[in-house]
Amino acid sequence: MRLNEVVDAVGYSSVTQLGRNFQKHFGMTPSEYIKKTYGPA
């Protein structure tokens, strides 16, 4: 699933808004979270 599809599915108005709230909650950006969780691509 692409990030813009996730944004629509969870009801955010923009990718930026999702990213800001994600960072406030998890203390890292979505990209940082993916790298930490799944390792480098």
C-alpha positions in Angstrom: 0.0 0.0 0.0 1.4 3.4 -0.9 1.6 6.2 1.6 -1.1 8.3 -0.1 -3.4 5.4 0.1 -2.8 5.0 3.8 -3.4 8.8 4.3 -6.8 8.4 2.6 -7.7 5.2 4.5 -7.1 6.7 7.9 -8.7 10.0 7.2 -5.7 12.5 7.1 -5.9 15.4 4.7 -2.3 15.2 3.6 0.9 13.1 3.8 2.5 16.0 5.7 -0.2 15.9 8.4 0.3 12.1 8.8 4.0 12.5 9.0 3.9 15.2 11.7 1.5 13.2 13.9 3.5 10.0 13.3 6.7 11.7 14.4 5.0 13.2 17.5 3.8 9.7 18.5 6.8 7.5 17.6 9.6 10.1 17.9 10.8 9.4 14.3 9.6 9.9 10.8 7.8 7.1 8.9 10.9 6.6 6.8 13.1 6.3 9.9 10.6 3.8 11.4 10.6 1.7 8.3 14.5 1.6 8.1 14.7 0.8 11.9 12.0 -1.9 11.7 12.8 -3.5 8.3 16.4 -2.5 7.7 17.9 -0.7 4.7 16.2 -1.4 1.4 
